[in-house]
Every structure is written in structure tokens, then in C-alpha cells.
């Protein structure tokens, strides 16, 4: 679930526990968990409300100073329903982060990563990209996403969405600026390089 950066601190310290969104259809379900920049949250209640019913108390719990500020900040046409999502921060490690930190990968892990990357490549409208992007990030840690995207002749936002798919597999880590390979991603590329070396006939 997306939150503007100004709300990240409140999400992390537990002071932000409500958000209001205009959605044509529900994008959150009570009981499900969602990743945010501050960690994983679990939705407790998802209700349709009217802008007039939003209270100042709920506004403060959503990171605003008043109900009017919430209503002013709502995006989308006024005819679109307003949803009130109440949630709490889950005090558990992010499984994605735990996966990324694991560099002890075996043949089965490598085969599974290959399978997942092949599937992403096959579904892509711009051809195979996964390994090339991993290698580019490995060679240029911390490089700005627009710069990396330009190297591949791509628009920044679609490129960033693709890198997020690699992050979901535990292969990359987002930095304040740019990306770097996770320990798991680095181990995967090392395994590929070693396999390629074994396949290359040695000079006589």
C-alpha cells in the first residue's frame, strides 16, 4: 500500500493507524497484510464513509491535523467512494527482507530463481530484462533509477516497477538513492558466473 514519505515516520512509530482513500472498488481487505516503506501493516477494518463523517480524531490518526485537511487531500473525482482503512503495524520481520539477507543458496534455490526470472522475462512486453538489470545494479550500486532506466532505453516509472519485482524475489535492496544487490542477489549472480565459467572451454 502506497503512502507519501511524510507519513512514514508515523507508520513506523504507530501513531498513523488510519488512512482514507478514494477507490472505485476496495483495494484493501480486513485481515490482509500490506507492505509499506515503514514495514508491514495489517488491515483491521475497511469501511465506506462519507467525507462529512470523517472526524478530527481520525484525521490525527491518519497523519493530518483536521478532517478538512483529509478531505482536501483526497484524490480522485468526488463521485468515487471514500474508504476508511484502519490498520496496525505488524511487529514481525518482513519475510522479503529475511529472504534477501540469505546468501546461502543451493542448486534448488538457484533453479527456483531462474524459473521466476524466466517467467518475468516471458511476461515482459519489452523482452528479457531480469538478468541484465541485476548485472547493471551489481555494477552500479546506488546509481539513480532514471540513469539506469535510460541505459536500457526505458521510462523511469515502468523500470522502477520492474526492479520492485526483483526486490519481491529478495534479489535487490532499495537505497535512499538507487539500488544494490541483496546478499541473495549477489550469491545468485556469482552462481551464474561460476556456471558460465565451467561451460567455457579452457584455452589449450
Rosetta constraint file for C-alpha pairs under 8 A:
AtomPair CA 1 CA 34 HARMONIC 5.84 0.50
AtomPair CA 1 CA 35 HARMONIC 6.02 0.50
AtomPair CA 1 CA 36 HARMONIC 5.71 0.50
AtomPair CA 2 CA 36 HARMONIC 6.36 0.50
AtomPair CA 3 CA 7 HARMONIC 6.44 0.50
AtomPair CA 3 CA 8 HARMONIC 7.18 0.50
AtomPair CA 3 CA 36 HARMONIC 7.03 0.50
AtomPair CA 3 CA 37 HARMONIC 7.68 0.50
AtomPair CA 4 CA 8 HARMONIC 7.19 0.50
AtomPair CA 7 CA 11 HARMONIC 6.24 0.50
AtomPair CA 7 CA 16 HARMONIC 7.41 0.50
AtomPair CA 7 CA 63 HARMONIC 6.50 0.50
AtomPair CA 8 CA 12 HARMONIC 6.19 0.50
AtomPair CA 8 CA 37 HARMONIC 6.56 0.50
AtomPair CA 8 CA 38 HARMONIC 5.56 0.50
AtomPair CA 9 CA 13 HARMONIC 6.25 0.50
AtomPair CA 9 CA 38 HARMONIC 7.26 0.50
AtomPair CA 10 CA 14 HARMONIC 5.89 0.50
AtomPair CA 10 CA 15 HARMONIC 4.99 0.50
AtomPair CA 10 CA 16 HARMONIC 4.88 0.50
AtomPair CA 10 CA 63 HARMONIC 7.05 0.50
AtomPair CA 11 CA 15 HARMONIC 6.38 0.50
AtomPair CA 11 CA 16 HARMONIC 5.06 0.50
AtomPair CA 11 CA 17 HARMONIC 7.08 0.50
AtomPair CA 11 CA 38 HARMONIC 5.96 0.50
AtomPair CA 11 CA 39 HARMONIC 7.96 0.50
AtomPair CA 11 CA 89 HARMONIC 7.09 0.50
AtomPair CA 12 CA 38 HARMONIC 5.14 0.50
AtomPair CA 12 CA 39 HARMONIC 7.05 0.50
AtomPair CA 12 CA 89 HARMONIC 7.39 0.50
AtomPair CA 14 CA 88 HARMONIC 7.21 0.50
AtomPair CA 14 CA 89 HARMONIC 6.53 0.50
AtomPair CA 15 CA 61 HARMONIC 6.30 0.50
AtomPair CA 15 CA 63 HARMONIC 7.78 0.50
AtomPair CA 16 CA 60 HARMONIC 7.78 0.50
AtomPair CA 16 CA 61 HARMONIC 4.97 0.50
AtomPair CA 16 CA 62 HARMONIC 5.06 0.50
AtomPair CA 16 CA 63 HARMONIC 5.77 0.50
AtomPair CA 17 CA 61 HARMONIC 5.67 0.50
AtomPair CA 17 CA 62 HARMONIC 6.15 0.50
AtomPair CA 17 CA 86 HARMONIC 5.85 0.50
AtomPair CA 17 CA 87 HARMONIC 5.22 0.50
AtomPair CA 17 CA 88 HARMONIC 5.70 0.50
AtomPair CA 17 CA 89 HARMONIC 7.85 0.50
AtomPair CA 18 CA 58 HARMONIC 6.96 0.50
AtomPair CA 18 CA 61 HARMONIC 5.69 0.50
AtomPair CA 18 CA 62 HARMONIC 4.66 0.50
AtomPair CA 18 CA 84 HARMONIC 6.96 0.50
AtomPair CA 18 CA 85 HARMONIC 5.53 0.50
AtomPair CA 18 CA 86 HARMONIC 4.45 0.50
AtomPair CA 18 CA 87 HARMONIC 6.11 0.50
AtomPair CA 19 CA 62 HARMONIC 5.16 0.50
AtomPair CA 19 CA 84 HARMONIC 6.02 0.50
AtomPair CA 19 CA 85 HARMONIC 5.31 0.50
AtomPair CA 19 CA 86 HARMONIC 6.70 0.50
AtomPair CA 20 CA 62 HARMONIC 7.62 0.50
AtomPair CA 20 CA 70 HARMONIC 7.57 0.50
AtomPair CA 20 CA 74 HARMONIC 7.43 0.50
AtomPair CA 20 CA 82 HARMONIC 6.69 0.50
AtomPair CA 20 CA 83 HARMONIC 5.53 0.50
AtomPair CA 20 CA 84 HARMONIC 4.73 0.50
AtomPair CA 20 CA 85 HARMONIC 6.23 0.50
AtomPair CA 21 CA 74 HARMONIC 6.50 0.50
AtomPair CA 21 CA 75 HARMONIC 7.46 0.50
AtomPair CA 21 CA 82 HARMONIC 5.58 0.50
AtomPair CA 21 CA 83 HARMONIC 5.22 0.50
AtomPair CA 21 CA 84 HARMONIC 6.80 0.50
AtomPair CA 21 CA 85 HARMONIC 7.97 0.50
AtomPair CA 22 CA 74 HARMONIC 6.62 0.50
AtomPair CA 22 CA 75 HARMONIC 6.38 0.50
AtomPair CA 22 CA 76 HARMONIC 6.26 0.50
AtomPair CA 22 CA 80 HARMONIC 5.82 0.50
AtomPair CA 22 CA 81 HARMONIC 5.52 0.50
AtomPair CA 22 CA 82 HARMONIC 4.47 0.50
AtomPair CA 22 CA 83 HARMONIC 6.14 0.50
AtomPair CA 23 CA 27 HARMONIC 7.11 0.50
AtomPair CA 23 CA 80 HARMONIC 6.20 0.50
AtomPair CA 23 CA 81 HARMONIC 5.93 0.50
AtomPair CA 23 CA 82 HARMONIC 6.52 0.50
AtomPair CA 23 CA 83 HARMONIC 6.96 0.50
AtomPair CA 24 CA 80 HARMONIC 5.70 0.50
AtomPair CA 24 CA 81 HARMONIC 6.35 0.50
AtomPair CA 26 CA 83 HARMONIC 7.69 0.50
AtomPair CA 28 CA 32 HARMONIC 7.48 0.50
AtomPair CA 28 CA 43 HARMONIC 7.26 0.50
AtomPair CA 28 CA 46 HARMONIC 7.01 0.50
AtomPair CA 28 CA 85 HARMONIC 7.70 0.50
AtomPair CA 29 CA 43 HARMONIC 6.56 0.50
AtomPair CA 29 CA 45 HARMONIC 7.66 0.50
AtomPair CA 29 CA 46 HARMONIC 6.47 0.50
AtomPair CA 30 CA 42 HARMONIC 7.60 0.50
AtomPair CA 30 CA 43 HARMONIC 4.76 0.50
AtomPair CA 30 CA 44 HARMONIC 4.95 0.50
AtomPair CA 30 CA 45 HARMONIC 5.10 0.50
AtomPair CA 30 CA 46 HARMONIC 5.97 0.50
AtomPair CA 31 CA 42 HARMONIC 6.20 0.50
AtomPair CA 31 CA 43 HARMONIC 5.41 0.50
AtomPair CA 31 CA 44 HARMONIC 5.84 0.50
AtomPair CA 31 CA 45 HARMONIC 7.94 0.50
AtomPair CA 32 CA 42 HARMONIC 5.64 0.50
AtomPair CA 32 CA 43 HARMONIC 5.80 0.50
AtomPair CA 33 CA 40 HARMONIC 6.50 0.50
AtomPair CA 33 CA 41 HARMONIC 5.50 0.50
AtomPair CA 33 CA 42 HARMONIC 4.24 0.50
AtomPair CA 33 CA 43 HARMONIC 6.35 0.50
AtomPair CA 34 CA 40 HARMONIC 5.55 0.50
AtomPair CA 34 CA 41 HARMONIC 5.39 0.50
AtomPair CA 34 CA 42 HARMONIC 6.34 0.50
AtomPair CA 34 CA 43 HARMONIC 7.89 0.50
AtomPair CA 35 CA 39 HARMONIC 5.94 0.50
AtomPair CA 35 CA 40 HARMONIC 4.48 0.50
AtomPair CA 35 CA 41 HARMONIC 6.40 0.50
AtomPair CA 36 CA 40 HARMONIC 5.83 0.50
AtomPair CA 36 CA 41 HARMONIC 7.13 0.50
AtomPair CA 39 CA 89 HARMONIC 7.05 0.50
AtomPair CA 39 CA 90 HARMONIC 7.48 0.50
AtomPair CA 39 CA 94 HARMONIC 7.02 0.50
AtomPair CA 40 CA 89 HARMONIC 6.03 0.50
AtomPair CA 40 CA 90 HARMONIC 5.58 0.50
AtomPair CA 40 CA 94 HARMONIC 6.80 0.50
AtomPair CA 41 CA 87 HARMONIC 6.34 0.50
AtomPair CA 41 CA 88 HARMONIC 5.48 0.50
AtomPair CA 41 CA 89 HARMONIC 4.37 0.50
AtomPair CA 41 CA 90 HARMONIC 5.33 0.50
AtomPair CA 42 CA 87 HARMONIC 5.38 0.50
AtomPair CA 42 CA 88 HARMONIC 5.56 0.50
AtomPair CA 42 CA 89 HARMONIC 6.44 0.50
AtomPair CA 42 CA 90 HARMONIC 6.43 0.50
AtomPair CA 43 CA 85 HARMONIC 6.72 0.50
AtomPair CA 43 CA 86 HARMONIC 5.92 0.50
AtomPair CA 43 CA 87 HARMONIC 4.24 0.50
AtomPair CA 43 CA 88 HARMONIC 6.78 0.50
AtomPair CA 44 CA 85 HARMONIC 7.50 0.50
AtomPair CA 44 CA 86 HARMONIC 5.46 0.50
AtomPair CA 44 CA 87 HARMONIC 4.98 0.50
AtomPair CA 44 CA 88 HARMONIC 7.33 0.50
AtomPair CA 45 CA 84 HARMONIC 7.79 0.50
AtomPair CA 45 CA 85 HARMONIC 5.80 0.50
AtomPair CA 45 CA 86 HARMONIC 5.16 0.50
AtomPair CA 45 CA 87 HARMONIC 7.02 0.50
AtomPair CA 46 CA 83 HARMONIC 6.63 0.50
AtomPair CA 46 CA 84 HARMONIC 5.75 0.50
AtomPair CA 46 CA 85 HARMONIC 4.64 0.50
AtomPair CA 46 CA 86 HARMONIC 6.54 0.50
AtomPair CA 47 CA 83 HARMONIC 5.50 0.50
AtomPair CA 47 CA 84 HARMONIC 5.22 0.50
AtomPair CA 47 CA 85 HARMONIC 6.64 0.50
AtomPair CA 48 CA 81 HARMONIC 6.68 0.50
AtomPair CA 48 CA 82 HARMONIC 5.68 0.50
AtomPair CA 48 CA 83 HARMONIC 4.48 0.50
AtomPair CA 48 CA 84 HARMONIC 6.18 0.50
AtomPair CA 49 CA 53 HARMONIC 6.60 0.50
AtomPair CA 49 CA 54 HARMONIC 7.59 0.50
AtomPair CA 49 CA 81 HARMONIC 7.56 0.50
AtomPair CA 49 CA 82 HARMONIC 5.65 0.50
AtomPair CA 49 CA 83 HARMONIC 5.91 0.50
AtomPair CA 49 CA 84 HARMONIC 6.47 0.50
AtomPair CA 50 CA 54 HARMONIC 7.11 0.50
AtomPair CA 50 CA 81 HARMONIC 7.76 0.50
AtomPair CA 50 CA 82 HARMONIC 6.35 0.50
AtomPair CA 51 CA 71 HARMONIC 6.24 0.50
AtomPair CA 51 CA 82 HARMONIC 7.04 0.50
AtomPair CA 54 CA 58 HARMONIC 6.69 0.50
AtomPair CA 54 CA 59 HARMONIC 7.12 0.50
AtomPair CA 54 CA 67 HARMONIC 5.75 0.50
AtomPair CA 55 CA 59 HARMONIC 6.15 0.50
AtomPair CA 55 CA 66 HARMONIC 7.65 0.50
AtomPair CA 55 CA 67 HARMONIC 5.47 0.50
AtomPair CA 56 CA 60 HARMONIC 6.24 0.50
AtomPair CA 56 CA 65 HARMONIC 7.25 0.50
AtomPair CA 56 CA 66 HARMONIC 4.79 0.50
AtomPair CA 56 CA 67 HARMONIC 4.73 0.50
AtomPair CA 57 CA 61 HARMONIC 6.44 0.50
AtomPair CA 57 CA 66 HARMONIC 7.77 0.50
AtomPair CA 57 CA 67 HARMONIC 7.98 0.50
AtomPair CA 58 CA 62 HARMONIC 6.23 0.50
AtomPair CA 58 CA 67 HARMONIC 7.55 0.50
AtomPair CA 59 CA 63 HARMONIC 6.43 0.50
AtomPair CA 59 CA 64 HARMONIC 5.15 0.50
AtomPair CA 59 CA 65 HARMONIC 6.33 0.50
AtomPair CA 59 CA 66 HARMONIC 5.36 0.50
AtomPair CA 59 CA 67 HARMONIC 5.13 0.50
AtomPair CA 59 CA 69 HARMONIC 7.82 0.50
AtomPair CA 59 CA 70 HARMONIC 6.27 0.50
AtomPair CA 60 CA 64 HARMONIC 4.96 0.50
AtomPair CA 60 CA 65 HARMONIC 5.46 0.50
AtomPair CA 60 CA 66 HARMONIC 6.58 0.50
AtomPair CA 64 CA 69 HARMONIC 6.28 0.50
AtomPair CA 64 CA 70 HARMONIC 6.32 0.50
AtomPair CA 65 CA 69 HARMONIC 6.67 0.50
AtomPair CA 66 CA 70 HARMONIC 6.65 0.50
AtomPair CA 67 CA 71 HARMONIC 6.36 0.50
AtomPair CA 68 CA 72 HARMONIC 6.09 0.50
AtomPair CA 69 CA 73 HARMONIC 6.15 0.50
AtomPair CA 70 CA 74 HARMONIC 6.36 0.50
AtomPair CA 76 CA 80 HARMONIC 6.85 0.50
AtomPair CA 93 CA 97 HARMONIC 7.40 0.50
AtomPair CA 93 CA 98 HARMONIC 7.13 0.50
AtomPair CA 94 CA 98 HARMONIC 6.42 0.50
AtomPair CA 95 CA 99 HARMONIC 6.06 0.50
AtomPair CA 96 CA 100 HARMONIC 6.18 0.50
AtomPair CA 96 CA 167 HARMONIC 7.83 0.50
AtomPair CA 96 CA 168 HARMONIC 6.37 0.50
AtomPair CA 96 CA 169 HARMONIC 7.28 0.50
AtomPair CA 96 CA 170 HARMONIC 5.72 0.50
AtomPair CA 97 CA 101 HARMONIC 6.28 0.50
AtomPair CA 97 CA 170 HARMONIC 6.81 0.50
AtomPair CA 98 CA 102 HARMONIC 6.72 0.50
AtomPair CA 99 CA 169 HARMONIC 7.93 0.50
AtomPair CA 99 CA 170 HARMONIC 5.44 0.50
AtomPair CA 99 CA 184 HARMONIC 7.32 0.50
AtomPair CA 100 CA 169 HARMONIC 7.74 0.50
AtomPair CA 100 CA 170 HARMONIC 4.05 0.50
AtomPair CA 100 CA 171 HARMONIC 5.94 0.50
AtomPair CA 100 CA 172 HARMONIC 7.24 0.50
AtomPair CA 100 CA 173 HARMONIC 7.82 0.50
AtomPair CA 100 CA 182 HARMONIC 5.40 0.50
AtomPair CA 100 CA 183 HARMONIC 6.18 0.50
AtomPair CA 100 CA 184 HARMONIC 5.22 0.50
AtomPair CA 100 CA 185 HARMONIC 7.29 0.50
AtomPair CA 101 CA 170 HARMONIC 7.85 0.50
AtomPair CA 101 CA 182 HARMONIC 6.42 0.50
AtomPair CA 101 CA 183 HARMONIC 5.39 0.50
AtomPair CA 101 CA 184 HARMONIC 6.14 0.50
AtomPair CA 102 CA 183 HARMONIC 6.16 0.50
AtomPair CA 102 CA 184 HARMONIC 5.33 0.50
AtomPair CA 103 CA 183 HARMONIC 5.01 0.50
AtomPair CA 103 CA 184 HARMONIC 4.39 0.50
AtomPair CA 103 CA 185 HARMONIC 7.77 0.50
AtomPair CA 103 CA 186 HARMONIC 7.62 0.50
AtomPair CA 103 CA 187 HARMONIC 5.56 0.50
AtomPair CA 104 CA 184 HARMONIC 7.55 0.50
AtomPair CA 104 CA 187 HARMONIC 7.61 0.50
AtomPair CA 105 CA 109 HARMONIC 5.60 0.50
AtomPair CA 105 CA 110 HARMONIC 6.86 0.50
AtomPair CA 105 CA 184 HARMONIC 7.40 0.50
AtomPair CA 105 CA 187 HARMONIC 7.18 0.50
AtomPair CA 105 CA 188 HARMONIC 7.69 0.50
AtomPair CA 106 CA 110 HARMONIC 6.27 0.50
AtomPair CA 107 CA 111 HARMONIC 6.11 0.50
AtomPair CA 108 CA 112 HARMONIC 6.19 0.50
AtomPair CA 109 CA 113 HARMONIC 6.20 0.50
AtomPair CA 110 CA 114 HARMONIC 6.07 0.50
AtomPair CA 110 CA 188 HARMONIC 6.58 0.50
AtomPair CA 110 CA 191 HARMONIC 7.88 0.50
AtomPair CA 111 CA 115 HARMONIC 6.15 0.50
AtomPair CA 112 CA 116 HARMONIC 6.25 0.50
AtomPair CA 113 CA 117 HARMONIC 6.06 0.50
AtomPair CA 113 CA 169 HARMONIC 7.79 0.50
AtomPair CA 114 CA 118 HARMONIC 5.94 0.50
AtomPair CA 115 CA 119 HARMONIC 6.26 0.50
AtomPair CA 116 CA 120 HARMONIC 6.42 0.50
AtomPair CA 117 CA 121 HARMONIC 6.18 0.50
AtomPair CA 117 CA 130 HARMONIC 6.15 0.50
AtomPair CA 117 CA 131 HARMONIC 7.80 0.50
AtomPair CA 118 CA 122 HARMONIC 6.06 0.50
AtomPair CA 119 CA 123 HARMONIC 6.21 0.50
AtomPair CA 120 CA 124 HARMONIC 6.21 0.50
AtomPair CA 120 CA 128 HARMONIC 7.93 0.50
AtomPair CA 120 CA 130 HARMONIC 7.33 0.50
AtomPair CA 121 CA 127 HARMONIC 6.30 0.50
AtomPair CA 121 CA 128 HARMONIC 4.39 0.50
AtomPair CA 121 CA 129 HARMONIC 6.11 0.50
AtomPair CA 121 CA 130 HARMONIC 6.48 0.50
AtomPair CA 122 CA 127 HARMONIC 7.35 0.50
AtomPair CA 122 CA 128 HARMONIC 6.90 0.50
AtomPair CA 124 CA 128 HARMONIC 6.83 0.50
AtomPair CA 129 CA 133 HARMONIC 6.08 0.50
AtomPair CA 130 CA 134 HARMONIC 6.28 0.50
AtomPair CA 130 CA 166 HARMONIC 7.70 0.50
AtomPair CA 131 CA 135 HARMONIC 6.13 0.50
AtomPair CA 132 CA 136 HARMONIC 6.11 0.50
AtomPair CA 133 CA 137 HARMONIC 6.15 0.50
AtomPair CA 133 CA 163 HARMONIC 7.82 0.50
AtomPair CA 134 CA 138 HARMONIC 6.14 0.50
AtomPair CA 134 CA 172 HARMONIC 7.88 0.50
AtomPair CA 134 CA 181 HARMONIC 7.31 0.50
AtomPair CA 134 CA 185 HARMONIC 7.74 0.50
AtomPair CA 134 CA 189 HARMONIC 7.96 0.50
AtomPair CA 135 CA 139 HARMONIC 6.20 0.50
AtomPair CA 135 CA 189 HARMONIC 7.59 0.50
AtomPair CA 136 CA 140 HARMONIC 6.07 0.50
AtomPair CA 136 CA 148 HARMONIC 7.69 0.50
AtomPair CA 137 CA 141 HARMONIC 5.45 0.50
AtomPair CA 137 CA 142 HARMONIC 7.96 0.50
AtomPair CA 137 CA 143 HARMONIC 7.68 0.50
AtomPair CA 137 CA 179 HARMONIC 6.53 0.50
AtomPair CA 137 CA 180 HARMONIC 5.78 0.50
AtomPair CA 137 CA 181 HARMONIC 6.60 0.50
AtomPair CA 138 CA 180 HARMONIC 6.33 0.50
AtomPair CA 138 CA 181 HARMONIC 5.89 0.50
AtomPair CA 138 CA 186 HARMONIC 7.53 0.50
AtomPair CA 140 CA 180 HARMONIC 7.76 0.50
AtomPair CA 141 CA 178 HARMONIC 6.98 0.50
AtomPair CA 141 CA 179 HARMONIC 5.75 0.50
AtomPair CA 141 CA 180 HARMONIC 4.69 0.50
AtomPair CA 141 CA 181 HARMONIC 7.56 0.50
AtomPair CA 142 CA 175 HARMONIC 6.70 0.50
AtomPair CA 142 CA 177 HARMONIC 5.64 0.50
AtomPair CA 142 CA 178 HARMONIC 4.34 0.50
AtomPair CA 142 CA 179 HARMONIC 5.15 0.50
AtomPair CA 142 CA 180 HARMONIC 6.29 0.50
AtomPair CA 143 CA 147 HARMONIC 6.83 0.50
AtomPair CA 143 CA 148 HARMONIC 6.80 0.50
AtomPair CA 143 CA 177 HARMONIC 6.86 0.50
AtomPair CA 143 CA 178 HARMONIC 4.90 0.50
AtomPair CA 143 CA 179 HARMONIC 6.83 0.50
AtomPair CA 144 CA 148 HARMONIC 6.42 0.50
AtomPair CA 144 CA 177 HARMONIC 5.85 0.50
AtomPair CA 144 CA 178 HARMONIC 4.56 0.50
AtomPair CA 144 CA 179 HARMONIC 7.87 0.50
AtomPair CA 145 CA 149 HARMONIC 5.99 0.50
AtomPair CA 145 CA 156 HARMONIC 6.59 0.50
AtomPair CA 145 CA 159 HARMONIC 7.81 0.50
AtomPair CA 145 CA 160 HARMONIC 6.85 0.50
AtomPair CA 145 CA 177 HARMONIC 7.80 0.50
AtomPair CA 145 CA 178 HARMONIC 5.44 0.50
AtomPair CA 145 CA 179 HARMONIC 7.82 0.50
AtomPair CA 146 CA 150 HARMONIC 6.08 0.50
AtomPair CA 146 CA 155 HARMONIC 7.66 0.50
AtomPair CA 146 CA 156 HARMONIC 5.15 0.50
AtomPair CA 147 CA 151 HARMONIC 6.45 0.50
AtomPair CA 148 CA 152 HARMONIC 6.81 0.50
AtomPair CA 149 CA 153 HARMONIC 6.27 0.50
AtomPair CA 149 CA 154 HARMONIC 5.06 0.50
AtomPair CA 149 CA 155 HARMONIC 6.15 0.50
AtomPair CA 149 CA 156 HARMONIC 5.45 0.50
AtomPair CA 149 CA 159 HARMONIC 5.87 0.50
AtomPair CA 150 CA 154 HARMONIC 5.64 0.50
AtomPair CA 150 CA 155 HARMONIC 7.12 0.50
AtomPair CA 150 CA 156 HARMONIC 7.62 0.50
AtomPair CA 154 CA 158 HARMONIC 7.55 0.50
AtomPair CA 154 CA 159 HARMONIC 6.51 0.50
AtomPair CA 155 CA 159 HARMONIC 6.26 0.50
AtomPair CA 156 CA 160 HARMONIC 6.11 0.50
AtomPair CA 157 CA 161 HARMONIC 6.30 0.50
AtomPair CA 158 CA 162 HARMONIC 6.38 0.50
AtomPair CA 159 CA 163 HARMONIC 6.39 0.50
AtomPair CA 160 CA 164 HARMONIC 6.20 0.50
AtomPair CA 161 CA 165 HARMONIC 6.59 0.50
AtomPair CA 162 CA 166 HARMONIC 6.79 0.50
AtomPair CA 163 CA 167 HARMONIC 6.30 0.50
AtomPair CA 163 CA 172 HARMONIC 7.66 0.50
AtomPair CA 164 CA 168 HARMONIC 6.15 0.50
AtomPair CA 165 CA 169 HARMONIC 6.63 0.50
AtomPair CA 166 CA 170 HARMONIC 6.63 0.50
AtomPair CA 166 CA 171 HARMONIC 5.54 0.50
AtomPair CA 166 CA 172 HARMONIC 6.07 0.50
AtomPair CA 167 CA 171 HARMONIC 5.36 0.50
AtomPair CA 167 CA 172 HARMONIC 4.70 0.50
AtomPair CA 167 CA 173 HARMONIC 6.28 0.50
AtomPair CA 167 CA 174 HARMONIC 7.90 0.50
AtomPair CA 170 CA 182 HARMONIC 6.88 0.50
AtomPair CA 170 CA 184 HARMONIC 6.59 0.50
AtomPair CA 170 CA 185 HARMONIC 6.97 0.50
AtomPair CA 171 CA 181 HARMONIC 6.01 0.50
AtomPair CA 171 CA 182 HARMONIC 5.30 0.50
AtomPair CA 171 CA 183 HARMONIC 7.56 0.50
AtomPair CA 171 CA 184 HARMONIC 5.65 0.50
AtomPair CA 171 CA 185 HARMONIC 3.95 0.50
AtomPair CA 171 CA 186 HARMONIC 7.58 0.50
AtomPair CA 172 CA 179 HARMONIC 6.76 0.50
AtomPair CA 172 CA 180 HARMONIC 5.76 0.50
AtomPair CA 172 CA 181 HARMONIC 4.32 0.50
AtomPair CA 172 CA 182 HARMONIC 4.75 0.50
AtomPair CA 172 CA 185 HARMONIC 6.18 0.50
AtomPair CA 173 CA 179 HARMONIC 5.62 0.50
AtomPair CA 173 CA 180 HARMONIC 5.38 0.50
AtomPair CA 173 CA 181 HARMONIC 5.91 0.50
AtomPair CA 173 CA 182 HARMONIC 5.54 0.50
AtomPair CA 174 CA 178 HARMONIC 6.34 0.50
AtomPair CA 174 CA 179 HARMONIC 4.61 0.50
AtomPair CA 174 CA 180 HARMONIC 6.70 0.50
AtomPair CA 175 CA 179 HARMONIC 5.11 0.50
AtomPair CA 175 CA 180 HARMONIC 7.08 0.50
AtomPair CA 181 CA 185 HARMONIC 5.26 0.50
AtomPair CA 181 CA 186 HARMONIC 5.71 0.50
AtomPair CA 182 CA 186 HARMONIC 6.11 0.50
AtomPair CA 183 CA 187 HARMONIC 6.10 0.50
AtomPair CA 184 CA 188 HARMONIC 6.18 0.50
AtomPair CA 185 CA 189 HARMONIC 6.36 0.50
AtomPair CA 186 CA 190 HARMONIC 6.20 0.50
AtomPair CA 187 CA 191 HARMONIC 6.22 0.50
AtomPair CA 188 CA 192 HARMONIC 6.39 0.50
AtomPair CA 189 CA 193 HARMONIC 6.17 0.50
AtomPair CA 190 CA 194 HARMONIC 6.11 0.50
AtomPair CA 191 CA 195 HARMONIC 6.10 0.50
AtomPair CA 192 CA 196 HARMONIC 6.12 0.50
AtomPair CA 193 CA 197 HARMONIC 6.16 0.50
AtomPair CA 194 CA 198 HARMONIC 6.29 0.50
AtomPair CA 195 CA 199 HARMONIC 6.37 0.50
AtomPair CA 196 CA 200 HARMONIC 6.36 0.50
